[in-house]
């Protein structure tokens, strides 16, 4: 990533939502997990997306047990919504 450019892709994020996120203290690894959810949803112009635990681990390089703890923390903070279905968990930003 020597010279990132918008022409190579970008995330469209509502200013009001981004401003609200900037006012919240999200601890280290939980912030990484939150950012991945933002990337996989808003980054692809979706409100929600199915994200596997293995995908969280691969992208964030956080241990699976820690990812689970981060997701629990983000739900407790009311920052994300997790829906369970038969295939995988579906995440969205609250």
C-alpha positions as CSV (number, residue, x, y, z in Angstrom):
1,X,0.0,0.0,0.0
2,X,2.5,2.6,-1.2
3,X,0.1,5.0,-2.7
4,X,-3.6,4.4,-1.9
5,X,-6.0,6.2,-4.3
6,X,-9.8,6.6,-4.4
7,X,-9.7,5.3,-7.9
8,X,-8.7,1.9,-6.4
9,X,-11.8,1.8,-4.3
10,X,-13.2,3.5,-1.3
11,X,-15.9,3.2,1.4
12,X,-18.9,5.5,1.2
13,X,-19.9,6.2,4.8
14,X,-22.6,8.6,6.0
15,X,-21.0,11.6,7.7
16,X,-23.5,11.6,10.5
17,X,-22.7,7.9,11.3
18,X,-19.0,8.5,11.1
19,X,-19.2,11.5,13.4
20,X,-21.1,9.4,16.0
21,X,-18.5,6.6,15.8
22,X,-15.7,9.2,16.3
23,X,-17.4,10.0,19.7
24,X,-17.3,6.5,20.9
25,X,-14.3,4.8,22.5
26,X,-14.0,1.4,20.9
27,X,-11.0,-0.6,22.4
28,X,-8.2,-1.9,20.1
29,X,-9.3,-5.3,18.8
30,X,-13.0,-4.5,19.0
31,X,-12.3,-1.5,16.8
32,X,-10.7,-3.8,14.2
33,X,-13.7,-6.1,14.2
34,X,-16.0,-3.1,14.0
35,X,-14.0,-1.7,11.0
36,X,-14.2,-5.1,9.2
37,X,-18.0,-5.1,9.6
38,X,-18.1,-1.5,8.3
39,X,-15.9,-2.6,5.3
40,X,-18.0,-5.6,4.5
41,X,-21.3,-3.8,4.7
42,X,-20.9,-0.1,3.8
43,X,-17.8,-0.8,1.7
44,X,-20.0,-3.0,-0.6
45,X,-23.0,-0.7,-0.4
46,X,-24.9,-3.2,1.8
47,X,-26.8,-2.7,5.1
48,X,-25.8,-6.2,6.3
49,X,-23.5,-9.1,5.4
50,X,-22.8,-12.7,6.3
51,X,-19.3,-12.7,7.8
52,X,-17.7,-16.0,9.0
53,X,-15.5,-16.2,12.1
54,X,-12.7,-17.4,9.8
55,X,-13.0,-14.3,7.7
56,X,-12.7,-12.1,10.8
57,X,-9.6,-14.1,11.8
58,X,-8.1,-13.9,8.4
59,X,-8.6,-10.2,7.8
60,X,-7.9,-8.9,11.3
61,X,-5.3,-11.5,12.4
62,X,-7.0,-11.7,15.7
63,X,-7.5,-15.1,17.4
64,X,-10.9,-16.7,17.0
65,X,-11.6,-16.6,20.8
66,X,-10.8,-12.9,20.8
67,X,-12.9,-12.2,17.8
68,X,-15.9,-13.8,19.6
69,X,-15.2,-11.6,22.7
70,X,-15.0,-8.5,20.5
71,X,-18.3,-9.3,18.8
72,X,-19.9,-9.8,22.2
73,X,-18.5,-6.5,23.4
74,X,-19.7,-4.6,20.3
75,X,-23.2,-6.1,20.7
76,X,-23.1,-5.0,24.4
77,X,-22.1,-1.5,23.3
78,X,-25.1,-1.5,20.9
79,X,-22.8,-0.8,17.9
80,X,-23.6,-3.9,15.9
81,X,-26.5,-6.2,15.3
82,X,-26.0,-9.9,14.8
83,X,-28.6,-12.1,13.2
84,X,-28.2,-15.9,13.2
85,X,-29.3,-18.1,10.3
86,X,-28.7,-21.7,9.4
87,X,-25.6,-20.9,7.3
88,X,-23.7,-18.1,9.1
89,X,-24.1,-15.0,11.2
90,X,-25.2,-11.8,9.5
91,X,-23.8,-8.5,10.9
92,X,-24.8,-4.9,10.5
93,X,-24.0,-1.6,12.1
94,X,-26.6,-0.4,14.6
